[in-house]
Amino acid sequence: MTEGYKDLIVWRRSMELAEAIYALTAHFPPPEQYGIVSQMRRSAVSIPSNIAEGSRRIGKKEFRQFLAIAFGSGSELETQIELSQRLKLGRPSDYTRVNSLLDECMKMLSTMLRKKE
């Protein structure tokens, strides 16, 4: 790729998502720090990390593979967010931003994956 990953809107939004997940999970109960908090944070960080790594690889096939991994991490995070909401680990209003950012990232990744076929 000729443009740097920091120029990609999907990378910027996924970084915002990771920051929002850290803020959200900072208020979860201490017993969850090594459970769902750790899982959510790893999944969230994995999205922009894989976008960045894939963009630096040689060839569209490799980039597509890393986009697919980022998309998979987004799906994991979607499930973890749903579980944390069901467990009432935060106020419903706490989830508005993370759900919006995740939805936006997943749509962009899905579009990019279709275009890279």
C-alpha positions as a printed Julia matrix, in Angstrom:
117×3 Matrix{Float64}:
   0.0     0.0    0.0
   1.23    3.45  -0.79
  -0.65    5.24   2.0
   0.31    4.66   5.59
  -2.06    2.81   7.87
  -2.48    5.95   9.98
  -4.19    7.52   6.96
  -6.84    4.79   6.89
 -10.14    5.88   8.41
 -10.79    2.32   9.61
  -7.5     2.35  11.54
  -8.31    5.71  13.14
 -11.82    4.61  14.14
 -10.54    1.31  15.49
  -8.04    3.21  17.63
 -10.93    5.31  18.96
 -12.79    2.06  19.63
  -9.85    0.63  21.59
  -9.66    3.81  23.67
 -13.43    3.66  24.3
 -13.17    0.01  25.38
 -10.41    0.89  27.85
 -12.56    3.69  29.27
 -15.64    1.45  29.49
 -13.86   -1.47  31.15
 -12.05    0.78  33.65
 -15.35    0.89  35.56
 -16.0    -2.86  35.58
 -15.78   -4.66  38.95
 -12.27   -5.67  40.07
 -13.02   -9.43  39.83
 -13.51   -8.96  36.07
 -10.04   -7.47  35.46
  -8.56  -10.84  34.52
 -11.7   -12.08  32.84
 -13.87  -10.15  30.44
 -11.9    -6.89  30.8
  -8.7    -8.54  29.61
 -10.53  -10.28  26.74
 -12.29   -7.11  25.59
  -9.12   -5.05  25.66
  -7.12   -7.65  23.72
  -9.84   -7.95  21.09
 -10.12   -4.17  20.75
  -6.35   -3.69  20.42
  -6.15   -6.49  17.88
  -8.32   -4.63  15.36
  -6.05   -1.63  14.64
  -2.94   -3.75  15.2
  -3.89   -6.16  12.42
  -4.9    -3.34  10.09
  -1.5    -1.74  10.65
   0.45   -4.97  10.23
  -1.46   -5.97   7.12
  -0.96   -2.6    5.48
   2.82   -3.03   5.78
   2.8    -6.47   4.19
   3.7    -7.01   0.57
   0.75   -7.83  -1.61
  -3.0    -7.53  -1.47
  -3.5   -11.16  -0.44
  -1.55  -10.68   2.79
  -3.3    -7.39   3.55
  -6.67   -9.07   3.03
  -5.67  -11.85   5.45
  -4.9    -9.31   8.19
  -8.14   -7.43   7.47
  -9.96  -10.74   7.96
  -8.19  -11.25  11.29
  -9.18   -7.71  12.34
 -12.78   -8.49  11.32
 -12.66  -11.66  13.42
 -11.39   -9.7   16.41
 -14.28   -7.3   15.92
 -16.69  -10.22  16.03
 -15.11  -11.43  19.26
 -15.43   -7.94  20.73
 -19.06   -7.73  19.62
 -19.8   -10.91  21.58
 -17.87   -9.71  24.63
 -19.73   -6.39  24.61
 -23.04   -8.24  24.39
 -22.09  -10.48  27.32
 -20.93   -7.56  29.45
 -24.23   -5.79  28.77
 -26.19   -8.92  29.72
 -24.16   -9.14  32.93
 -24.98   -5.47  33.57
 -21.33   -4.54  33.99
 -22.0    -0.97  32.97
 -24.84    1.44  32.39
 -26.66    1.08  29.05
 -25.52    4.59  28.12
 -21.88    3.49  28.57
 -22.24    1.2   25.57
 -23.6     3.72  23.08
 -20.2     4.93  21.83
 -18.49    1.54  21.74
 -21.38   -0.06  19.86
 -21.43    2.8   17.35
 -17.66    2.69  16.77
 -17.63   -1.1   16.49
 -20.48   -1.04  13.98
 -18.66    1.56  11.9
 -15.39   -0.4   11.97
 -17.08   -3.67  11.04
 -18.85   -2.05   8.08
 -15.61   -0.54   6.81
 -13.71   -3.81   7.23
 -16.46   -5.73   5.47
 -16.36   -3.3    2.55
 -12.57   -3.49   2.35
 -12.65   -7.28   2.41
 -15.16   -7.39  -0.45
 -13.03   -4.98  -2.51
  -9.85   -7.0   -1.92
 -11.29  -10.23  -3.36
